[in-house]
Amino acid sequence: MTTAPLLRLDGVSRRFGGLVAVRELDMTVTAGAIHGLIGPNGAGKSTAFDLVSGLTRVSAGTVHFDGRDVTAAPAERRVAAGICRTFQTPRLFEAMTALETVMTGCHRTSRCGFLASILSVRGKAADEAAIRRRAHDLLALVGLERAADTPVSQLSYGPRRLVEIARALATGPKLLLLDEVASGLNPVETQFVADLVRTLAADGLTVVLVEHDMRFILGICERVTVLNFGTRIADGTPAEIVADPAVIAAYLGEARPDAASRRDLRHAARAAAPQDLPS
């Protein structure tokens, strides 16, 4: 795996009036890595995702992606560059089937441009067939091949999450931002998503996860950045994060966490990566 940074945030801040949602955030994500972004409620995690994906403009600082400054680039240009994300609550087309929904994400990789699709019926038909095959393949990847013709409105929460992931993958991203992807999933679904993320990373995709499930995040991430009140308070390996006094204080609400508090946090994370966590 290459060690080159794919994403770099330098001093990124976002203000909403007098509220500073993200304050001077520095973060580097290595190409091909699984990187976690965690913190208590209101820490600024989803806002950070908005700043990376272009849904929200930065108030200060710069965002570099794949060697280019994309700070001023709108969301659609960032998608074209290879950044795609999911949301805390899946945003899907309720009237469409799972297959049709995933197909909407394939437009960026379509070989048939707008003018060609108008002038060439043959080219349009061939392109649509290729898109349909790709969408089927992506549904199979997320374990939903049998739900291809099911309306999204009839899917339960877990499959809806997977449809959103498949649609994001359909854009052909270099960087996938997953916002609380394990939230609301049962243990079997959570394990499936963890295995899926590992597979995607093994194939070269860079993944950044915002997640509250510590067992999930510490079990699959190689590096974790921790926010609290919009400020980065820690960045390191899972083992380093669970031993960091600032992280323990942020999660347990103690200015000076004692040994028992440290053990509580380690116990919560131990099942995720027992070989790496300090005793």
C-alpha positions in Angstrom: 0.0 0.0 0.0 1.4 3.4 -1.0 2.0 5.9 1.8 1.2 9.0 -0.3 -1.5 11.2 1.2 -4.7 11.3 -0.8 -6.5 13.8 1.4 -5.0 16.6 3.4 -6.7 19.3 5.5 -4.6 22.2 6.7 -6.0 24.5 9.3 -9.6 24.0 8.2 -12.2 25.9 10.1 -16.0 26.4 9.7 -17.9 29.1 11.5 -21.7 29.4 11.6 -22.1 32.9 12.9 -20.5 32.9 16.4 -20.4 29.1 16.5 -17.1 27.4 15.4 -18.1 23.9 14.3 -14.6 22.9 13.1 -11.5 24.8 14.4 -8.2 24.7 12.6 -8.4 21.0 11.7 -5.2 19.3 10.4 -5.8 15.8 9.0 -4.0 13.6 6.6 -5.4 10.5 5.1 -3.1 8.0 3.4 -4.1 6.5 0.0 -5.6 3.1 0.4 -6.1 3.4 4.2 -9.1 3.0 6.4 -9.2 6.1 8.5 -11.6 6.8 11.4 -13.0 10.2 12.5 -14.6 9.9 15.9 -15.7 12.1 18.8 -18.6 12.8 21.1 -21.9 14.1 19.8 -21.5 17.6 18.4 -17.8 17.2 17.9 -17.9 18.4 14.3 -17.4 15.1 12.5 -20.2 15.4 10.0 -19.3 19.1 9.4 -15.8 17.9 8.6 -17.3 15.5 6.0 -19.3 18.4 4.6 -16.1 20.4 4.2 -14.3 17.6 2.5 -17.1 16.7 0.1 -17.8 20.4 -0.7 -21.4 20.5 0.7 -20.2 23.3 3.0 -17.5 25.9 2.2 -14.6 26.3 4.6 -14.2 29.5 6.5 -10.5 29.2 6.7 -7.8 26.7 5.7 -7.3 24.5 2.7 -8.4 21.1 1.4 -6.1 19.1 -0.9 -7.2 16.0 -2.6 -5.0 13.8 -4.9 -2.4 16.5 -5.1 -4.8 19.3 -6.0 -6.2 22.2 -4.0 -10.0 21.7 -4.0 -10.8 24.2 -1.3 -12.9 26.3 -3.7 -14.3 23.4 -5.8 -18.0 22.8 -5.6 -19.4 19.4 -4.6 -20.0 18.2 -8.1 -16.4 18.9 -9.1 -15.2 17.0 -6.1 -17.4 14.0 -7.1 -15.8 14.2 -10.5 -12.4 14.3 -8.9 -13.2 11.1 -7.0 -14.7 12.1 -3.6 -18.1 10.5 -2.7 -19.9 10.2 0.6 -22.9 8.7 2.4 -25.0 10.4 5.0 -26.1 9.7 8.6 -29.6 9.1 7.3 -29.7 7.4 3.9 -30.8 9.8 1.1 -32.4 7.6 -1.5 -35.1 7.7 -4.2 -38.0 6.1 -2.6 -40.0 5.4 -5.8 -37.0 3.7 -7.5 -35.9 0.1 -7.2 -32.6 -0.7 -5.6 -31.1 -1.3 -9.1 -32.4 2.0 -10.5 -31.0 3.9 -7.5 -27.5 2.4 -7.9 -27.7 3.2 -11.7 -28.1 6.9 -10.9 -24.6 6.9 -9.4 -23.1 5.5 -12.7 -23.5 8.8 -14.6 -19.9 9.9 -14.0 -18.4 6.7 -15.4 -20.8 6.7 -18.4 -19.0 6.4 -21.7 -21.9 7.9 -23.6 -22.1 11.7 -23.3 -25.3 13.8 -23.3 -25.1 14.7 -27.0 -24.2 11.2 -28.0 -27.1 9.8 -26.1 -29.4 12.0 -28.1 -27.9 11.4 -31.5 -27.1 7.7 -31.2 -29.8 5.3 -30.0 -27.4 2.4 -30.4 -24.8 4.1 -28.3 -27.3 5.0 -25.6 -28.7 1.5 -25.5 -25.2 0.0 -25.2 -24.2 2.4 -22.5 -27.4 1.8 -20.5 -26.8 -2.0 -20.7 -23.3 -1.5 -19.3 -24.6 0.7 -16.5 -27.2 -1.9 -15.6 -24.5 -4.6 -15.5 -22.3 -2.4 -13.3 -25.2 -1.7 -11.0 -26.0 -5.4 -10.7 -22.4 -6.1 -9.9 -22.4 -3.5 -7.1 -25.6 -4.8 -5.6 -24.0 -8.3 -5.6 -20.9 -6.8 -3.9 -23.1 -5.4 -1.0 -25.2 -8.7 -0.9 -28.4 -7.3 -2.4 -28.5 -8.9 -5.8 -31.9 -10.5 -4.9 -33.3 -7.1 -4.0 -32.4 -5.5 -7.4 -36.1 -5.0 -8.4 -37.4 -4.2 -4.9 -38.5 -0.5 -4.4 -36.3 1.3 -2.0 -39.3 2.2 0.0 -39.9 -1.5 0.8 -36.3 -2.1 2.1 -35.5 -2.2 5.8 -32.9 0.1 7.3 -29.8 -2.2 6.8 -30.4 -2.9 3.1 -31.1 0.9 2.6 -27.6 1.6 4.0 -26.1 -0.9 1.6 -27.9 0.6 -1.4 -26.5 4.0 -0.5 -23.0 2.5 -0.3 -23.5 0.8 -3.7 -24.7 4.0 -5.3 -21.6 5.8 -3.9 -19.3 3.1 -5.3 -21.0 3.5 -8.7 -19.4 7.0 -9.0 -16.0 5.3 -9.1 -14.6 7.1 -6.1 -11.0 7.3 -5.0 -12.1 8.4 -1.5 -15.3 7.1 0.1 -16.7 9.0 3.1 -19.0 6.8 5.2 -21.0 8.8 7.8 -22.2 6.5 10.7 -22.6 3.6 8.3 -23.0 1.1 11.1 -25.6 3.1 13.0 -28.9 1.2 13.4 -27.4 -2.1 12.0 -27.7 -5.4 13.8 -24.5 -7.3 14.7 -24.6 -9.4 11.5 -25.1 -6.4 9.3 -22.3 -4.5 11.1 -19.9 -7.3 10.6 -20.9 -7.5 6.9 -20.2 -3.8 6.5 -16.8 -4.1 8.3 -15.8 -6.9 5.9 -17.0 -4.9 2.9 -14.9 -1.9 3.9 -11.8 -4.1 4.3 -12.5 -5.6 0.8 -12.8 -2.1 -0.7 -9.6 -1.0 1.0 -7.8 -4.1 -0.2 -8.8 -3.2 -3.7 -7.2 0.3 -3.3 -10.1 2.4 -2.2 -9.4 5.0 0.5 -12.2 5.0 3.2 -12.8 7.5 5.9 -15.4 6.6 8.6 -17.4 8.7 11.0 -18.8 6.3 13.6 -19.9 6.1 17.2 -19.5 2.4 17.5 -16.0 2.2 19.0 -15.8 -1.6 18.6 -16.5 -1.2 14.9 -14.2 1.8 14.3 -11.2 0.5 16.2 -11.6 -3.0 14.7 -11.0 -1.9 11.1 -9.2 1.5 11.1 -5.5 1.8 10.8 -5.5 5.4 12.0 -8.0 7.4 13.9 -8.5 11.2 14.3 -10.5 12.4 17.3 -12.5 15.6 17.5 -14.1 17.4 20.5 -15.9 20.7 20.2 -14.6 21.0 16.7 -11.0 20.7 17.6 -8.6 17.8 17.0 -7.6 16.3 20.3 -5.8 13.2 19.1 -4.6 11.4 16.0 -2.9 8.0 16.0 -3.4 4.2 15.8 -6.3 2.6 17.7 -4.0 1.5 20.5 -2.7 5.1 20.9 -6.2 6.6 20.8 -7.7 4.4 23.6 -4.8 5.2 25.8 -4.9 9.0 25.2 -6.0 10.9 28.4 -7.7 13.6 26.3 -9.8 11.0 24.4 -10.8 9.3 27.6 -11.8 12.6 29.2 -13.8 13.6 26.1 -15.8 10.4 26.1 -16.2 10.0 29.9 -16.5 13.6 30.8 -13.6 13.8 33.2 -10.9 16.5 33.2 -8.4 14.0 34.8 -9.5 10.5 34.0 -8.4 7.9 36.6 -7.1 4.4 36.0 -10.6 2.9 36.3 -11.9 5.2 33.6 -9.1 4.2 31.3 -9.9 0.6 31.9 -13.6 1.2 31.0 -12.7 2.6 27.6 -10.1 -0.1 26.9 -12.7 -2.7 27.9 -15.2 -1.2 25.4 -12.7 -1.3 22.6 -10.8 -4.6 23.4 -13.1 -6.8 21.4 -12.4 -4.8 18.3 -8.6 -5.1 18.3 -7.4 -7.1 21.3 -4.0 -7.7 19.9 -3.2 -4.0 19.7 -4.7 -2.6 22.9 -2.7 -2.0 26.1 -3.6 -3.8 29.2 
